[in-house]
């Protein structure tokens, strides 16, 4: 796996050399530091622990700060990348340049929270007719299970909390990699609000 921690800047649109407009999401990928390495002998698997965004010293507890090497400032975000493909050592800094040869990426983020929502918005129900006299417009519909089994079955699509969940968007085309501005542009939308943390990974299915 090949991936880095980034921050969603927002969406814009760019034109290519043929004049075709493409909607893109701008992801800021500032310096990612390799905090630790996991190996087969000690941990039973291989992985690299990547950290991003410096944390203020007053917010660092001793247990949290103790996992960072001496020459690395404690980071706000830590992600473990299994079978990390890029050659790296503890304390090394990685940038957006590792995506230069990659055409498609997967982006993992936390979707926007919508709060407590009704069944129609949460699950995309069609609802009843809008005509006069129908008396059934935006309702949930029947949920009762009669005499057998005399209960509402688990997993029924009902009102509840919507959004604010870990979400992955796969196979997004990489449009541009700007190493000078530490920016990655991908075609289409990614989960989460602006300035939220996302994980950008090499596409698994492409």
C-alpha positions, 0 to 999 in steps of 0.5 A: 500500500502507498498512501499519505495524510492530507487535508481537503482544501475544497473543490474547483474546476480546471481546463485541460489542453483541449479545453475540456472542463474537469471538476477537481478536489484540491488536497493539501499534502504537507510533509508526512513523517515516518514515525515508526516501522512495524516488522514481521519479526516483532509485530507479525506484519510489516507497516509504516506509521505516518504522522502529519501536522505538528501538535502544540507542545502544551497539548502533548501528554508524556505517553503520547509524546513518547512514541515519537523519535527524538528529532521528530515533533509530535504530530496531530494525525497518525496512520498505520500503512500496511505493507508500505511500498515506498522505501523510507526510514524512521524520521524521513519526510514524504511529500506529494511527489510519491503520487507522480507515477500514479493515475488513480487513488482511493480517498478515505475520510469522514463524511459530513454529519447531517444529525438526526434525519428522517427515513426519506432523507437518510435512506432515499425513500420515494414516499407517497403520492403528492396528490390531494387526499392521499394522506401519505406523503413523506411517511416511513411506511409500515414497520409492524410485524403483526403477530409473528414475530411481534417485533420490529426486525433489526436493521430496518431502515428507520430515522437516525443519525446520518453522516459523520461516518468513515467513507471511502471513494475509490478510483479517483483519477489524479489530474495534477500533482503540484510538488511546489504547492504540495497539492494533489488534484483529483477528479470528482468529490471526496468525503468530508467538509473543507479542512478535514483530514483525509487519507490518500492511497494508491487505488486498490482496484485499478 
